[in-house]
Amino acid sequence: MRSWLVFEGPIRQALHKLKYQRNSSLGHVLARHLFPFLEGLNFPVDVIVPVPLGRERLRERGYNQVAMVAFPLAMLGGWDYKPACLYRSRETASQVGLSIAQRRQNVQDAFHADPRLIDGRDVLLIDDVATTGATISSCSGALLQAGARAVHALTIARALPHHGLNVI
C-alpha cells in the first residue's frame, strides 16, 4: 500500500468536500494529480477497483467518493475499471473514532469479490484515506481469495498524525 499525501491541510479539505459536500468535480482533479505519482510506483495494473461503500451508506450519500477518483484514474491509465467485482457483504460502522483493534474487527470478513471479474489479474485497489490499513487489508484478502494475481493499494492520503508520525 502506498499513499500520495498526508491527510492534512488542503488535501483533507478536498477529500471532505468530495465525501460530504458532493463536490464530484474534485474526483477528476485529484485523479489528474494522483496519476503521475501512480505511474512512478510502477505497479502492474490490469484493473482498478475502488473500496466499496455499503448499501446503506451509498443510499444516504448517493455516490461512492472513492469511485469519483478511481474511474478517471483508470481512464488516464487505460486500465479496466471494475467497481462491481468487490462488494460489502454486510454493513459496517464508520471507522472514525475506532481503535486499531475495533477497526480490524469492524471490517473483518465484510468484503467479498467476484472471481469471474478478477481471477488472475493484477488489481489496484483505491481508497481515499488510510489510517490503520484495516479496510485495505480486508479488501485485499477478499480479492486474493477470489483469485487476483496480486493486489496493490493506493490511497489518496494517509492519516499519519493520528499515530504520532510527522513524516512519510
C-alpha positions as CSV (number, residue, x, y, z in Angstrom):
1,M,0.0,0.0,0.0
2,R,1.2,3.5,-0.9
3,S,-0.4,6.8,-0.1
4,W,0.1,10.0,-2.1
5,L,-0.2,12.7,0.6
6,V,-0.6,13.1,4.4
7,F,-4.2,13.7,5.4
8,E,-3.9,17.3,6.5
9,G,-4.4,20.8,5.2
10,P,-5.7,21.2,1.6
11,I,-6.0,17.5,0.8
12,R,-8.0,16.9,4.0
13,Q,-10.4,19.8,3.0
14,A,-10.6,18.5,-0.6
15,L,-11.5,15.0,0.5
16,H,-14.1,16.2,2.9
17,K,-15.7,18.3,0.1
18,L,-15.7,15.3,-2.1
19,K,-17.1,13.0,0.6
20,Y,-19.5,15.2,2.4
21,Q,-20.4,18.1,0.1
22,R,-20.9,16.2,-3.2
23,N,-18.2,18.2,-4.9
24,S,-17.7,15.5,-7.6
25,S,-15.6,17.6,-9.9
26,L,-12.8,17.1,-7.4
27,G,-12.6,13.5,-8.3
28,H,-11.2,14.3,-11.8
29,V,-8.9,17.0,-10.4
30,L,-7.5,14.6,-7.8
31,A,-7.1,11.8,-10.4
32,R,-5.1,14.1,-12.7
33,H,-2.7,15.0,-9.9
34,L,-2.5,11.5,-8.5
35,F,-1.7,9.8,-11.8
36,P,2.0,10.8,-12.1
37,F,2.5,9.5,-8.6
38,L,0.9,6.2,-9.5
39,E,2.9,5.9,-12.7
40,G,6.1,6.3,-10.6
41,L,5.2,3.4,-8.4
42,N,5.4,1.0,-11.4
43,F,2.6,-1.2,-10.0
44,P,1.5,-3.8,-12.5
45,V,-2.2,-2.9,-13.1
46,D,-4.8,-4.8,-15.1
47,V,-7.9,-3.5,-13.3
48,I,-8.7,-0.7,-10.9
49,V,-11.2,-1.3,-8.0
50,P,-12.5,1.3,-5.6
51,V,-13.2,0.3,-2.0
52,P,-17.0,-0.1,-2.0
53,L,-19.5,1.6,0.3
54,G,-22.2,-0.4,2.0
55,R,-25.7,-0.3,0.5
56,E,-27.0,1.9,3.3
57,R,-24.1,4.4,3.1
58,L,-24.4,4.5,-0.7
59,R,-28.1,5.2,-0.4
60,E,-27.5,8.0,2.1
61,R,-24.7,9.7,0.2
62,G,-25.8,8.8,-3.4
63,Y,-22.4,8.1,-4.7
64,N,-19.0,6.5,-3.7
65,Q,-16.5,9.2,-3.3
66,V,-13.6,6.8,-4.0
67,A,-15.1,5.8,-7.3
68,M,-15.1,9.5,-8.3
69,V,-11.3,9.4,-8.3
70,A,-10.8,5.7,-9.3
71,F,-12.8,5.9,-12.5
72,P,-10.9,8.9,-14.1
73,L,-7.6,7.3,-12.8
74,A,-8.5,4.1,-14.7
75,M,-9.3,6.2,-17.8
76,L,-6.0,8.1,-17.6
77,G,-4.0,4.8,-17.4
78,G,-6.1,2.8,-19.9
79,W,-6.9,0.2,-17.3
80,D,-10.1,-1.7,-16.8
81,Y,-12.4,-0.3,-14.2
82,K,-14.4,-2.9,-12.2
83,P,-16.2,-1.5,-9.2
84,A,-18.7,-4.4,-9.2
85,C,-16.0,-7.0,-8.6
86,L,-15.7,-6.1,-4.9
87,Y,-18.6,-5.6,-2.6
88,R,-19.5,-5.3,1.1
89,S,-21.4,-8.4,2.2
90,R,-22.5,-6.6,5.3
91,E,-22.8,-3.1,6.6
92,T,-20.0,-1.8,8.8
93,A,-19.9,1.1,11.3
94,S,-17.9,4.2,10.4
95,Q,-14.2,3.6,11.2
96,V,-13.9,7.2,12.6
97,G,-13.1,7.1,16.3
98,L,-12.5,3.3,16.5
99,S,-9.3,1.9,17.9
100,I,-7.0,-0.2,15.7
101,A,-8.5,-3.5,17.1
102,Q,-12.0,-2.2,16.7
103,R,-11.3,-1.2,13.1
104,R,-10.0,-4.6,12.2
105,Q,-13.0,-6.3,13.8
106,N,-15.4,-3.9,12.1
107,V,-14.2,-4.8,8.6
108,Q,-13.3,-8.5,9.2
109,D,-15.0,-10.6,6.5
110,A,-17.0,-7.6,5.4
111,F,-15.9,-7.8,1.8
112,H,-16.2,-10.3,-1.0
113,A,-15.0,-10.4,-4.6
114,D,-16.3,-11.9,-7.8
115,P,-13.7,-14.3,-9.2
116,R,-15.1,-14.0,-12.7
117,L,-14.0,-10.4,-12.9
118,I,-10.5,-10.5,-11.3
119,D,-9.2,-14.1,-11.5
120,G,-5.5,-14.0,-12.5
121,R,-5.4,-10.2,-12.8
122,D,-3.3,-7.6,-11.1
123,V,-5.6,-5.3,-9.1
124,L,-5.1,-1.8,-8.0
125,L,-7.3,-1.1,-5.0
126,I,-8.1,2.6,-4.4
127,D,-9.3,4.2,-1.2
128,D,-9.4,7.8,-0.1
129,V,-7.7,7.8,3.4
130,A,-5.7,5.1,5.2
131,T,-5.4,5.2,8.9
132,T,-4.6,1.7,10.2
133,G,-4.9,-0.2,6.9
134,A,-7.7,-2.4,8.2
135,T,-10.1,-1.7,5.3
136,I,-7.3,-2.1,2.7
137,S,-6.2,-5.4,4.3
138,S,-9.8,-6.8,4.4
139,C,-10.5,-5.8,0.8
140,S,-7.1,-7.2,-0.4
141,G,-7.8,-10.5,1.3
142,A,-11.2,-10.8,-0.4
143,L,-9.6,-10.0,-3.8
144,L,-6.8,-12.5,-3.3
145,Q,-9.2,-15.2,-2.1
146,A,-11.2,-14.6,-5.3
147,G,-8.1,-15.3,-7.4
148,A,-6.4,-11.9,-8.0
149,R,-2.8,-12.5,-9.0
150,A,-1.7,-9.5,-6.9
151,V,-3.3,-6.6,-5.1
152,H,-1.6,-3.2,-4.8
153,A,-3.3,-0.5,-2.9
154,L,-3.2,3.3,-3.3
155,T,-4.8,5.8,-1.1
156,I,-5.1,9.5,-1.7
157,A,-3.9,10.3,1.8
158,R,-2.6,8.7,4.9
159,A,-3.7,9.8,8.4
160,L,-0.2,9.9,10.0
161,P,-0.7,12.4,12.8
162,H,-3.1,10.1,14.5
163,H,-0.2,7.7,15.1
164,G,2.2,10.5,16.2
165,L,4.1,10.4,12.9
166,N,5.2,13.6,11.2
167,V,6.9,12.3,8.0
168,I,6.2,9.9,5.3
